[in-house]
Amino acid sequence: MEFNWMTAQEAAEAWGITDRRVQILCANGKVEGVLRLKRGWLIPKGTPKPADGRATNGRKPTKKNESCMPSIGKPRKDNE
């Protein structure tokens, strides 16, 4: 007998994300056709991974300002 459902763990493996993230997506209504059974989720097989709707701050990542970091092993330059 073949079931047309997958668990959150099976969906996580198929979608390449953690099972906790799948649970959050299900709880927030981002996955269509899910069923909540006691403590678990049943997701229809073949359901595509929902888009990642988490907000970003819009800033580009920056490198640490290395000029503020003391250099180990290099002599200090004295200002004259």
Jmol script that loads the backbone (N, CA, C; Angstrom):
load data "model"
ATOM      1  N   MET A   1       0.842  -1.167   0.000  1.00  0.00           N
ATOM      2  CA  MET A   1       0.000   0.000   0.000  1.00  0.00           C
ATOM      3  C   MET A   1       0.899   1.246   0.000  1.00  0.00           C
ATOM      4  N   GLU A   2       0.643   2.158  -0.900  1.00  0.00           N
ATOM      5  CA  GLU A   2       1.462   3.358  -1.028  1.00  0.00           C
ATOM      6  C   GLU A   2       0.711   4.564  -0.482  1.00  0.00           C
ATOM      7  N   PHE A   3       1.396   5.341   0.350  1.00  0.00           N
ATOM      8  CA  PHE A   3       0.795   6.533   0.922  1.00  0.00           C
ATOM      9  C   PHE A   3       1.195   7.742   0.091  1.00  0.00           C
ATOM     10  N   ASN A   4       0.294   8.693  -0.013  1.00  0.00           N
ATOM     11  CA  ASN A   4       0.563   9.913  -0.770  1.00  0.00           C
ATOM     12  C   ASN A   4       0.977  11.058   0.139  1.00  0.00           C
ATOM     13  N   TRP A   5       1.551  10.726   1.284  1.00  0.00           N
ATOM     14  CA  TRP A   5       1.965  11.715   2.260  1.00  0.00           C
ATOM     15  C   TRP A   5       3.429  11.510   2.638  1.00  0.00           C
ATOM     16  N   MET A   6       4.059  12.575   3.065  1.00  0.00           N
ATOM     17  CA  MET A   6       5.414  12.472   3.614  1.00  0.00           C
ATOM     18  C   MET A   6       5.443  13.230   4.936  1.00  0.00           C
ATOM     19  N   THR A   7       6.352  12.829   5.789  1.00  0.00           N
ATOM     20  CA  THR A   7       6.507  13.484   7.086  1.00  0.00           C
ATOM     21  C   THR A   7       7.351  14.743   6.916  1.00  0.00           C
ATOM     22  N   ALA A   8       7.431  15.526   7.977  1.00  0.00           N
ATOM     23  CA  ALA A   8       8.264  16.729   7.948  1.00  0.00           C
ATOM     24  C   ALA A   8       9.730  16.368   7.730  1.00  0.00           C
ATOM     25  N   GLN A   9      10.157  15.257   8.308  1.00  0.00           N
ATOM     26  CA  GLN A   9      11.547  14.826   8.137  1.00  0.00           C
ATOM     27  C   GLN A   9      11.818  14.419   6.688  1.00  0.00           C
ATOM     28  N   GLU A  10      10.885  13.716   6.066  1.00  0.00           N
ATOM     29  CA  GLU A  10      11.051  13.330   4.661  1.00  0.00           C
ATOM     30  C   GLU A  10      11.038  14.555   3.755  1.00  0.00           C
ATOM     31  N   ALA A  11      10.172  15.522   4.061  1.00  0.00           N
ATOM     32  CA  ALA A  11      10.125  16.760   3.278  1.00  0.00           C
ATOM     33  C   ALA A  11      11.428  17.542   3.438  1.00  0.00           C
ATOM     34  N   ALA A  12      11.968  17.547   4.653  1.00  0.00           N
ATOM     35  CA  ALA A  12      13.228  18.258   4.898  1.00  0.00           C
ATOM     36  C   ALA A  12      14.353  17.677   4.053  1.00  0.00           C
ATOM     37  N   GLU A  13      14.426  16.368   3.970  1.00  0.00           N
ATOM     38  CA  GLU A  13      15.454  15.725   3.145  1.00  0.00           C
ATOM     39  C   GLU A  13      15.240  16.034   1.669  1.00  0.00           C
ATOM     40  N   ALA A  14      13.984  16.021   1.223  1.00  0.00           N
ATOM     41  CA  ALA A  14      13.682  16.287  -0.187  1.00  0.00           C
ATOM     42  C   ALA A  14      13.955  17.741  -0.562  1.00  0.00           C
ATOM     43  N   TRP A  15      13.684  18.667   0.364  1.00  0.00           N
ATOM     44  CA  TRP A  15      13.828  20.089   0.085  1.00  0.00           C
ATOM     45  C   TRP A  15      15.188  20.650   0.458  1.00  0.00           C
ATOM     46  N   GLY A  16      16.004  19.887   1.169  1.00  0.00           N
ATOM     47  CA  GLY A  16      17.337  20.357   1.548  1.00  0.00           C
ATOM     48  C   GLY A  16      17.342  21.377   2.673  1.00  0.00           C
ATOM     49  N   ILE A  17      16.368  21.282   3.580  1.00  0.00           N
ATOM     50  CA  ILE A  17      16.314  22.175   4.736  1.00  0.00           C
ATOM     51  C   ILE A  17      16.126  21.317   5.984  1.00  0.00           C
ATOM     52  N   THR A  18      16.114  21.932   7.155  1.00  0.00           N
ATOM     53  CA  THR A  18      15.961  21.179   8.395  1.00  0.00           C
ATOM     54  C   THR A  18      14.493  20.824   8.617  1.00  0.00           C
ATOM     55  N   ASP A  19      14.274  19.783   9.401  1.00  0.00           N
ATOM     56  CA  ASP A  19      12.894  19.398   9.692  1.00  0.00           C
ATOM     57  C   ASP A  19      12.198  20.457  10.547  1.00  0.00           C
ATOM     58  N   ARG A  20      12.957  21.168  11.373  1.00  0.00           N
ATOM     59  CA  ARG A  20      12.367  22.260  12.161  1.00  0.00           C
ATOM     60  C   ARG A  20      11.863  23.373  11.252  1.00  0.00           C
ATOM     61  N   ARG A  21      12.606  23.684  10.190  1.00  0.00           N
ATOM     62  CA  ARG A  21      12.164  24.726   9.247  1.00  0.00           C
ATOM     63  C   ARG A  21      10.890  24.277   8.528  1.00  0.00           C
ATOM     64  N   VAL A  22      10.781  22.984   8.198  1.00  0.00           N
ATOM     65  CA  VAL A  22       9.571  22.461   7.565  1.00  0.00           C
ATOM     66  C   VAL A  22       8.395  22.616   8.526  1.00  0.00           C
ATOM     67  N   GLN A  23       8.602  22.308   9.798  1.00  0.00           N
ATOM     68  CA  GLN A  23       7.539  22.448  10.790  1.00  0.00           C
ATOM     69  C   GLN A  23       7.068  23.895  10.898  1.00  0.00           C
ATOM     70  N   ILE A  24       8.003  24.822  10.866  1.00  0.00           N
ATOM     71  CA  ILE A  24       7.657  26.245  10.936  1.00  0.00           C
ATOM     72  C   ILE A  24       6.864  26.660   9.704  1.00  0.00           C
ATOM     73  N   LEU A  25       7.295  26.209   8.530  1.00  0.00           N
ATOM     74  CA  LEU A  25       6.574  26.536   7.304  1.00  0.00           C
ATOM     75  C   LEU A  25       5.147  25.990   7.337  1.00  0.00           C
ATOM     76  N   CYS A  26       4.989  24.772   7.838  1.00  0.00           N
ATOM     77  CA  CYS A  26       3.656  24.178   7.956  1.00  0.00           C
ATOM     78  C   CYS A  26       2.796  24.948   8.950  1.00  0.00           C
ATOM     79  N   ALA A  27       3.357  25.280  10.099  1.00  0.00           N
ATOM     80  CA  ALA A  27       2.614  25.992  11.136  1.00  0.00           C
ATOM     81  C   ALA A  27       2.179  27.381  10.676  1.00  0.00           C
ATOM     82  N   ASN A  28       2.978  28.006   9.825  1.00  0.00           N
ATOM     83  CA  ASN A  28       2.663  29.353   9.335  1.00  0.00           C
ATOM     84  C   ASN A  28       1.802  29.345   8.079  1.00  0.00           C
ATOM     85  N   GLY A  29       1.381  28.156   7.633  1.00  0.00           N
ATOM     86  CA  GLY A  29       0.490  28.069   6.476  1.00  0.00           C
ATOM     87  C   GLY A  29       1.176  28.279   5.142  1.00  0.00           C
ATOM     88  N   LYS A  30       2.479  28.088   5.076  1.00  0.00           N
ATOM     89  CA  LYS A  30       3.226  28.304   3.832  1.00  0.00           C
ATOM     90  C   LYS A  30       3.212  27.084   2.913  1.00  0.00           C
ATOM     91  N   VAL A  31       2.833  25.906   3.450  1.00  0.00           N
ATOM     92  CA  VAL A  31       2.793  24.679   2.658  1.00  0.00           C
ATOM     93  C   VAL A  31       1.323  24.305   2.485  1.00  0.00           C
ATOM     94  N   GLU A  32       0.913  24.108   1.236  1.00  0.00           N
ATOM     95  CA  GLU A  32      -0.491  23.825   0.952  1.00  0.00           C
ATOM     96  C   GLU A  32      -0.819  22.352   1.172  1.00  0.00           C
ATOM     97  N   GLY A  33      -2.016  22.094   1.702  1.00  0.00           N
ATOM     98  CA  GLY A  33      -2.527  20.744   1.829  1.00  0.00           C
ATOM     99  C   GLY A  33      -1.987  19.937   2.987  1.00  0.00           C
ATOM    100  N   VAL A  34      -1.364  20.573   3.963  1.00  0.00           N
ATOM    101  CA  VAL A  34      -0.777  19.829   5.081  1.00  0.00           C
ATOM    102  C   VAL A  34      -1.853  19.444   6.089  1.00  0.00           C
ATOM    103  N   LEU A  35      -1.596  18.369   6.812  1.00  0.00           N
ATOM    104  CA  LEU A  35      -2.459  17.929   7.890  1.00  0.00           C
ATOM    105  C   LEU A  35      -1.642  17.855   9.173  1.00  0.00           C
ATOM    106  N   ARG A  36      -2.233  18.306  10.252  1.00  0.00           N
ATOM    107  CA  ARG A  36      -1.574  18.239  11.556  1.00  0.00           C
ATOM    108  C   ARG A  36      -2.151  17.041  12.301  1.00  0.00           C
ATOM    109  N   LEU A  37      -1.305  16.092  12.652  1.00  0.00           N
ATOM    110  CA  LEU A  37      -1.718  14.929  13.424  1.00  0.00           C
ATOM    111  C   LEU A  37      -0.937  14.897  14.720  1.00  0.00           C
ATOM    112  N   LYS A  38      -1.632  15.163  15.819  1.00  0.00           N
ATOM    113  CA  LYS A  38      -1.016  15.221  17.147  1.00  0.00           C
ATOM    114  C   LYS A  38       0.210  16.123  17.128  1.00  0.00           C
ATOM    115  N   ARG A  39       1.422  15.551  17.139  1.00  0.00           N
ATOM    116  CA  ARG A  39       2.640  16.371  17.183  1.00  0.00           C
ATOM    117  C   ARG A  39       3.361  16.435  15.846  1.00  0.00           C
ATOM    118  N   GLY A  40       2.810  15.837  14.813  1.00  0.00           N
ATOM    119  CA  GLY A  40       3.506  15.790  13.526  1.00  0.00           C
ATOM    120  C   GLY A  40       2.702  16.411  12.401  1.00  0.00           C
ATOM    121  N   TRP A  41       3.364  16.530  11.257  1.00  0.00           N
ATOM    122  CA  TRP A  41       2.747  17.090  10.064  1.00  0.00           C
ATOM    123  C   TRP A  41       2.790  16.058   8.951  1.00  0.00           C
ATOM    124  N   LEU A  42       1.714  16.003   8.166  1.00  0.00           N
ATOM    125  CA  LEU A  42       1.682  15.193   6.958  1.00  0.00           C
ATOM    126  C   LEU A  42       1.590  16.143   5.772  1.00  0.00           C
ATOM    127  N   ILE A  43       2.504  15.962   4.838  1.00  0.00           N
ATOM    128  CA  ILE A  43       2.625  16.846   3.688  1.00  0.00           C
ATOM    129  C   ILE A  43       2.380  16.011   2.436  1.00  0.00           C
ATOM    130  N   PRO A  44       1.526  16.486   1.504  1.00  0.00           N
ATOM    131  CA  PRO A  44       1.295  15.713   0.285  1.00  0.00           C
ATOM    132  C   PRO A  44       2.601  15.507  -0.485  1.00  0.00           C
ATOM    133  N   LYS A  45       2.815  14.279  -0.969  1.00  0.00           N
ATOM    134  CA  LYS A  45       4.017  13.999  -1.762  1.00  0.00           C
ATOM    135  C   LYS A  45       3.991  14.839  -3.027  1.00  0.00           C
ATOM    136  N   GLY A  46       5.152  15.295  -3.431  1.00  0.00           N
ATOM    137  CA  GLY A  46       5.267  16.113  -4.639  1.00  0.00           C
ATOM    138  C   GLY A  46       5.020  17.591  -4.410  1.00  0.00           C
ATOM    139  N   THR A  47       4.754  17.972  -3.174  1.00  0.00           N
ATOM    140  CA  THR A  47       4.557  19.388  -2.866  1.00  0.00           C
ATOM    141  C   THR A  47       5.882  20.121  -3.039  1.00  0.00           C
ATOM    142  N   PRO A  48       5.900  21.211  -3.809  1.00  0.00           N
ATOM    143  CA  PRO A  48       7.166  21.939  -3.989  1.00  0.00           C
ATOM    144  C   PRO A  48       7.552  22.700  -2.725  1.00  0.00           C
ATOM    145  N   LYS A  49       8.835  22.931  -2.579  1.00  0.00           N
ATOM    146  CA  LYS A  49       9.347  23.699  -1.444  1.00  0.00           C
ATOM    147  C   LYS A  49       8.861  25.138  -1.578  1.00  0.00           C
ATOM    148  N   PRO A  50       8.266  25.703  -0.518  1.00  0.00           N
ATOM    149  CA  PRO A  50       7.824  27.093  -0.594  1.00  0.00           C
ATOM    150  C   PRO A  50       9.017  28.051  -0.652  1.00  0.00           C
ATOM    151  N   ALA A  51       8.762  29.211  -1.208  1.00  0.00           N
ATOM    152  CA  ALA A  51       9.810  30.229  -1.307  1.00  0.00           C
ATOM    153  C   ALA A  51      10.198  30.693   0.089  1.00  0.00           C
ATOM    154  N   ASP A  52      11.455  31.042   0.257  1.00  0.00           N
ATOM    155  CA  ASP A  52      11.954  31.524   1.535  1.00  0.00           C
ATOM    156  C   ASP A  52      11.520  32.972   1.691  1.00  0.00           C
ATOM    157  N   GLY A  53      10.531  33.207   2.523  1.00  0.00           N
ATOM    158  CA  GLY A  53       9.980  34.541   2.685  1.00  0.00           C
ATOM    159  C   GLY A  53      10.560  35.315   3.842  1.00  0.00           C
ATOM    160  N   ARG A  54      11.639  34.802   4.431  1.00  0.00           N
ATOM    161  CA  ARG A  54      12.231  35.520   5.555  1.00  0.00           C
ATOM    162  C   ARG A  54      12.824  36.838   5.074  1.00  0.00           C
ATOM    163  N   ALA A  55      12.658  37.859   5.875  1.00  0.00           N
ATOM    164  CA  ALA A  55      13.131  39.197   5.517  1.00  0.00           C
ATOM    165  C   ALA A  55      14.636  39.302   5.714  1.00  0.00           C
ATOM    166  N   THR A  56      15.251  40.094   4.894  1.00  0.00           N
ATOM    167  CA  THR A  56      16.664  40.420   5.062  1.00  0.00           C
ATOM    168  C   THR A  56      16.754  41.911   5.338  1.00  0.00           C
ATOM    169  N   ASN A  57      17.860  42.337   5.869  1.00  0.00           N
ATOM    170  CA  ASN A  57      18.001  43.752   6.196  1.00  0.00           C
ATOM    171  C   ASN A  57      18.385  44.592   4.985  1.00  0.00           C
ATOM    172  N   GLY A  58      18.672  43.966   3.861  1.00  0.00           N
ATOM    173  CA  GLY A  58      18.967  44.694   2.640  1.00  0.00           C
ATOM    174  C   GLY A  58      20.393  45.198   2.530  1.00  0.00           C
ATOM    175  N   ARG A  59      21.201  44.989   3.566  1.00  0.00           N
ATOM    176  CA  ARG A  59      22.584  45.442   3.521  1.00  0.00           C
ATOM    177  C   ARG A  59      23.479  44.343   2.983  1.00  0.00           C
ATOM    178  N   LYS A  60      24.513  44.764   2.308  1.00  0.00           N
ATOM    179  CA  LYS A  60      25.504  43.812   1.827  1.00  0.00           C
ATOM    180  C   LYS A  60      26.424  43.429   2.973  1.00  0.00           C
ATOM    181  N   PRO A  61      26.860  42.174   3.021  1.00  0.00           N
ATOM    182  CA  PRO A  61      27.799  41.811   4.080  1.00  0.00           C
ATOM    183  C   PRO A  61      29.112  42.565   3.916  1.00  0.00           C
ATOM    184  N   THR A  62      29.687  42.988   5.025  1.00  0.00           N
ATOM    185  CA  THR A  62      30.942  43.733   4.975  1.00  0.00           C
ATOM    186  C   THR A  62      32.026  42.940   5.670  1.00  0.00           C
ATOM    187  N   LYS A  63      33.259  43.206   5.287  1.00  0.00           N
ATOM    188  CA  LYS A  63      34.407  42.579   5.931  1.00  0.00           C
ATOM    189  C   LYS A  63      34.737  43.368   7.186  1.00  0.00           C
ATOM    190  N   LYS A  64      35.327  42.686   8.144  1.00  0.00           N
ATOM    191  CA  LYS A  64      35.743  43.378   9.353  1.00  0.00           C
ATOM    192  C   LYS A  64      36.817  44.399   9.002  1.00  0.00           C
ATOM    193  N   ASN A  65      36.782  45.510   9.675  1.00  0.00           N
ATOM    194  CA  ASN A  65      37.772  46.545   9.465  1.00  0.00           C
ATOM    195  C   ASN A  65      39.080  46.077  10.088  1.00  0.00           C
ATOM    196  N   GLU A  66      39.981  45.623   9.266  1.00  0.00           N
ATOM    197  CA  GLU A  66      41.226  45.054   9.761  1.00  0.00           C
ATOM    198  C   GLU A  66      42.166  46.108  10.324  1.00  0.00           C
ATOM    199  N   SER A  67      41.968  47.376   9.977  1.00  0.00           N
ATOM    200  CA  SER A  67      42.859  48.408  10.487  1.00  0.00           C
ATOM    201  C   SER A  67      42.658  48.636  11.986  1.00  0.00           C
ATOM    202  N   CYS A  68      41.524  48.241  12.526  1.00  0.00           N
ATOM    203  CA  CYS A  68      41.269  48.389  13.961  1.00  0.00           C
ATOM    204  C   CYS A  68      41.872  47.243  14.767  1.00  0.00           C
ATOM    205  N   MET A  69      42.204  46.181  14.092  1.00  0.00           N
ATOM    206  CA  MET A  69      42.724  45.006  14.784  1.00  0.00           C
ATOM    207  C   MET A  69      44.225  45.141  14.957  1.00  0.00           C
ATOM    208  N   PRO A  70      44.735  44.860  16.154  1.00  0.00           N
ATOM    209  CA  PRO A  70      46.188  44.944  16.338  1.00  0.00           C
ATOM    210  C   PRO A  70      46.885  43.829  15.566  1.00  0.00           C
ATOM    211  N   SER A  71      48.005  44.159  15.012  1.00  0.00           N
ATOM    212  CA  SER A  71      48.788  43.181  14.271  1.00  0.00           C
ATOM    213  C   SER A  71      49.718  42.468  15.228  1.00  0.00           C
ATOM    214  N   ILE A  72      49.686  41.177  15.226  1.00  0.00           N
ATOM    215  CA  ILE A  72      50.534  40.384  16.101  1.00  0.00           C
ATOM    216  C   ILE A  72      51.830  40.072  15.360  1.00  0.00           C
ATOM    217  N   GLY A  73      52.945  40.351  16.000  1.00  0.00           N
ATOM    218  CA  GLY A  73      54.235  40.034  15.411  1.00  0.00           C
ATOM    219  C   GLY A  73      54.809  41.126  14.530  1.00  0.00           C
ATOM    220  N   LYS A  74      54.051  42.196  14.292  1.00  0.00           N
ATOM    221  CA  LYS A  74      54.558  43.295  13.471  1.00  0.00           C
ATOM    222  C   LYS A  74      54.873  44.469  14.386  1.00  0.00           C
ATOM    223  N   PRO A  75      55.992  45.149  14.152  1.00  0.00           N
ATOM    224  CA  PRO A  75      56.327  46.302  14.990  1.00  0.00           C
ATOM    225  C   PRO A  75      55.361  47.455  14.738  1.00  0.00           C
ATOM    226  N   ARG A  76      55.069  48.193  15.807  1.00  0.00           N
ATOM    227  CA  ARG A  76      54.190  49.356  15.670  1.00  0.00           C
ATOM    228  C   ARG A  76      54.926  50.492  14.993  1.00  0.00           C
ATOM    229  N   LYS A  77      54.207  51.257  14.224  1.00  0.00           N
ATOM    230  CA  LYS A  77      54.774  52.453  13.584  1.00  0.00           C
ATOM    231  C   LYS A  77      54.548  53.619  14.519  1.00  0.00           C
ATOM    232  N   ASP A  78      55.622  54.314  14.857  1.00  0.00           N
ATOM    233  CA  ASP A  78      55.503  55.479  15.730  1.00  0.00           C
ATOM    234  C   ASP A  78      55.231  56.708  14.886  1.00  0.00           C
ATOM    235  N   ASN A  79      54.283  57.483  15.331  1.00  0.00           N
ATOM    236  CA  ASN A  79      53.988  58.756  14.645  1.00  0.00           C
ATOM    237  C   ASN A  79      54.991  59.804  15.104  1.00  0.00           C
ATOM    238  N   GLU A  80      55.610  60.517  14.166  1.00  0.00           N
ATOM    239  CA  GLU A  80      56.597  61.534  14.522  1.00  0.00           C
ATOM    240  C   GLU A  80      56.006  62.895  14.463  1.00  0.00           C
TER     241      GLU A  80
END
end "model"
wireframe off; spacefill off
backbone 0.3
color backbone group
